[in-house]
Amino acid sequence: MKFTGVGSSMLTETEGRAAVELARKTIEKLLMGGRVPGPRDTGMDLPPVFGENRGVFVTLTENGMLRGCIGHPYPDSTLEQAIIDSAISAAARDPRFPPVVGEELDSIIVEVTILTQPEKINVPPEELPDKVEIGKHGLIVKQGYCQGLLLPQVAPEHGMDSIDFLGHTCMKAGLSPDAWVKGAEVYCFEGQIFKEKEPGGEVVEEKF
């Protein structure tokens, strides 16, 4: 899968570390200053890839539990701006959780997933499970005004097969778990995952 008119190359380990550092510094600035930080507030000298339009999600976990996860499914802004916006949203705007407070920063692990352009899977519904590769593909399900997304790491982390994964993505969209059988549109994408091994610690690329 490749982006159309935007960056498509994989990030290097150095660029991945910078992505996670940018997300963490953004959250730190937000919690310390009480205002939404901008690109110039982190003081980082970022590689050129951060000027390319990319889709991205920022995931926060605390003691192994999800603490926030929001992002840009599509490459609608630069990687730098998408990470900043997603980090702020994951920390302060995820409706499932109260906003992160400063005391939590030392126990939160920051994870950044860089996404490829979502592509519609154009096959009959009964063939969809065979087109979904667990550990490689993330999914978006759309029907009417409903849309749900699950990142590639969700399925292997929760022991899902492709049918489970399709069903849970439908439910994330607020649809019945069999909506993918009944005409909902299914899109897949891939993700490059960079994650702290411990809060504020070494960043590694996670693969499944």
N, C-alpha and C positions, 0 to 999 in steps of 0.2 A: 504494500500500500504506500502511496506517496501523496504528499500535499500537492495542491494545485495552486501555483503562483506564490507559494510560501516555502519557508525552510523545510527540508525533508531529511536532512542528515541526522544521524544519531549523535547524541551528545557524548563527549569524552568524559572520562572520570573527573577531570579537573572542572569541566563545565557543570557536571552534575553536582559536585560539591558546592560550586558557586550558587547553583539553583537553590539548594537546601539552605545555605548560609543566608541568601537573600530573603527566603521565606522567614527564617528565624529572626533575622535582624528587623524585618518589617514588623513582626509581632511584638518584638521587644520595644521598638519605637512607639508603637501604638499604645502599649500598656504603660510605658514610662511617661509619654507626653500627653496622653489623653486625646490625641487628635489623629486623624487619618494621615499616615506618612505618604510622601510622594517619592518618585524615583530618585531624587537627589538627596533624600534624607538618610539613606543607608550608607553613603560614603564609599560604595564599592565601585571598583573599576572592572566592569563586566566585559567578557569576551563578545565578539561581534554577533554570535548566535542569539544573544539576548535581544537583538534588534529585529529578529525575524518573527513573523507571525506564527504562533504555535498555540495549540490547545493544551491546557494544563489543569491538573487538580492538586490541591494541597490537602494532605490528610494529617490530622493530629491524633495521637493516641496517648493515653495516660494509664500506666499500669496494665497494659495490654488491652485496654478498652478504648473504643472509638470516642474521641473528644470533639471532633469536628471534621467535616470533609465537604469542601465546595470547590468548584472550578469552572473553567471555560471549556465546554465540550468541543468547540470549534475554534479554529485559528483566527479569531476576530480582533486580536490585538497582539502587540509584541510580547515575546516571552517574558521580558522584564515586567511589563505592566500587568500581564496575566498572573504572574507569580505574586506580585504585590497585592493585587486585588483579591486573589484567591486566598492568600494567607490572612488578610484582614477579615475576609468573610468566614473562613474556617474558624478563626479565633473569636469572632464577635457577632457573626450574623447567621450561624447555622441554627435554624429554628428548633432543632431537636435538643439543643443544649444551652445552658446559660453561658454568657460570655466568659472566656478564659480570664483569670485574674493573675496578677504578677507572681503570686506565691506558687502558682502551678508550673511556671516555666521550667523550673529545675527538674520536673518529673514528666514533662511532655516530650515525646519523640516526634520530630517533624519529618514528613515524607512528601516528596514531590514526584508526580507522575507526568511525564511529557507525552502527549497524545499524537497519534497520526490522525489524518483527516478521516472522519467516519464515512463508511461506504455502505450503501444499502445492499443487503443480501437478496438478490433477485432469483429466488428459487421457490417452488411450491412449498407450502408450510411443512409438509411431511418430511421434506429434505433439509429443513433448517438445522436440526440437531447435528447432522453430519457435517455441516459447514462451520460449526462453532468449535474452535480449538481451545480447550480448557488450559489456562495458564498463559495463553497467547492473546486471545481476543477479549476485549471488553464489549459490552452490548449497550445499545440504545433501542428502546421500543417506543414507537409513536402511534397514537391513534387519536384523531381529532385534536383536541387541545391538551391531551394527556401525553406526557413524555417522561421516561425514566431511564436512568443510566447507572450501570454498575461497572466498576473498573476491572481490568483483567485479573488483578490479584484476589478479588473477592471470591471467585469460584474455588480456586485451590485452597485458599485459607479456610473455607467453610466446607470443604469436601463435596462440592457440587459436581454433578455431571452436566452435560450440555442441556438436557431437558429441565433439570432443576434451575440452572442458570437462566434459561429463557423465562421460566415461570417467575423467578424472583425479580427479574428485570421488569416484567409486566406488572408485578405488584408494586414495585418502586414507582411505576407510572400511575398507580391508582387504578389499575385494571385487574381483571380476573387473571389468575395464573395461566389460563389457557388462551389468553387473547392472541398470542402468537399463532395459534392454530386457526383462529377465526378472522384473520385478515389484518391484524396490526402489522405495521411496518417494522422490520428489524434491521438495524445497522450494526456493523462491527467496526472496531478500531483496535489498534495496538498501543501499548504504553511502555515507556522506558522509566523504570522506577528507581529513584535514589532516596535512601533512607538513613537516618542516624541509627547507629548501633545502640546508642544510649543517649539520653537527653543532652544535646549540645556536643555530642561526641563525634567519633569518626563516621564519615558518610560512605556508604557502600551502594553499589548497584545491585538490586535484588532481582533475581531471576527465578522462574518457576519451571 
